[in-house]
Amino acid sequence: MATKVLDSWALIALFNEEPAADIGQMPINIVDVTTFDLVRQAAVFRATKKLSYADCFAAALAKIRRAEFVTGDPEFKTMEGELKIGWLK
């Protein structure tokens, strides 16, 4: 299975058993913020995009790992050129 990064929108859908919660069958791992590259990329996104700092970390992780970013949050429309986004509905 390809690596995917879930933002808070996707996780809340899962926890609230919303229609977008088809992600419930995925194996999910928690990733610690331990590398300078991740922190730096999140800071770049924070400085250049209108996203929360937490969302910037999720986007940075997806970019660094070349993973699909899974979200339903329309704020990430601005990231479509930088990330492969899997849109939940």
PyMOL commands that set and color helices and strands:
alter all, ss='L'
color gray80, all
select helices_A, chain A and resi 8-15+21-25+36-48+53-65+74-79
alter helices_A, ss='H'
color red, helices_A
select strands_A, chain A and resi 4-6+68-71+85-87
alter strands_A, ss='S'
color yellow, strands_A
deselect
rebuild
show_as cartoon
